[in-house]
Amino acid sequence: MLEKLDLTKSLSKTEYKEKMAELEPRLGKLQRECRELGIPVMIAFEGYGASGKGVQISELIKALDPRGFEVYAVKNESEEERMHPFLWRFWTKMPPKGRIAIYDSSWYRKVLIDRFDKKTKKGELADAYRSICSFEEQLAADGMAVIKIFLAIDKKEQKKRFKRLLESDETAWRVSEGDKKRNKEFEKYQAVNEEMLTWTDTEYAPWNIVEAVDRRFATAKIYAIVVQTLAEKVEEARKRNKKE
């Protein structure tokens, strides 16, 4: 899946402006409609290190009313979180009806970085996948819009971005030893991601893979994904309300 992606896709400035002129106001309108209809939304960003998760989240929220969303940066588990099942900390970060929660990395960390670092034992993996799928299925069945976005870049592009970050004292801290190791063993980490995508790409919570080498292309595609998903949820909710 990831090996076959065309990572050369790009948009010119003119094409980008034309697309965003349509997508940005549509997203703002859909946010208001989701609030009115009580539709909660979870948007999870995953992808390789330096693929631009933070940048793309910043671009996405430009079109949103800041009173209607939260952004969560998912880091290592706290001591308290380790005392609970691994999905507990996400149950506590779910959006109320009508609001949006955006996750910079998510509940997939356990089956990605922790899996690569062998913190998640092989015997625990199937249970972790089942727990994740059950978690997402319950949310979707209760009316949650679950949008999962995976940002893809290749080994060469990732190494170039790491080098650029490391050249400045202000950004060097963003590249960890773990990031360097995963770039060095990119093919191994890519296999871990392929495994995760295969196990957890479901009808109720499908994966959306975004070619993220070109920033403009990635931003426009992410907007299109979110707009389409929310438009479908709004339409479903309106039809359901008419029947009632």
Salt bridges, closest charged atoms under 4 A:
GLU33 OE2 - LYS29 NZ 2.70
GLU33 OE2 - ARG238 NH2 3.50
GLU59 OE2 - LYS62 NZ 3.22
GLU59 OE2 - ARG215 NH1 3.90
ASP65 OD2 - ARG67 NH2 2.72
GLU70 OE2 - ARG99 NH2 2.31
GLU81 OE1 - ARG89 NH1 3.53
GLU81 OE2 - LYS93 NZ 3.70
ASP114 OD1 - ARG109 NE 3.95
ASP117 OD2 - ARG182 NH1 3.98
ASP127 OD1 - ARG130 NH2 2.48
GLU136 OE1 - LYS148 NZ 3.01
GLU157 OE1 - LYS160 NZ 3.25
GLU157 OE2 - ARG161 NE 2.72
GLU177 OE2 - LYS180 NZ 3.18
ASP179 OD1 - ARG182 NH2 3.08
GLU185 OE1 - LYS188 NZ 3.72
GLU187 OE1 - LYS155 NZ 3.99
GLU195 OE1 - ARG115 NE 3.20
GLU211 OE2 - LYS9 NZ 3.27
GLU211 OE1 - LYS221 NZ 2.85
GLU235 OE2 - LYS239 NZ 3.35
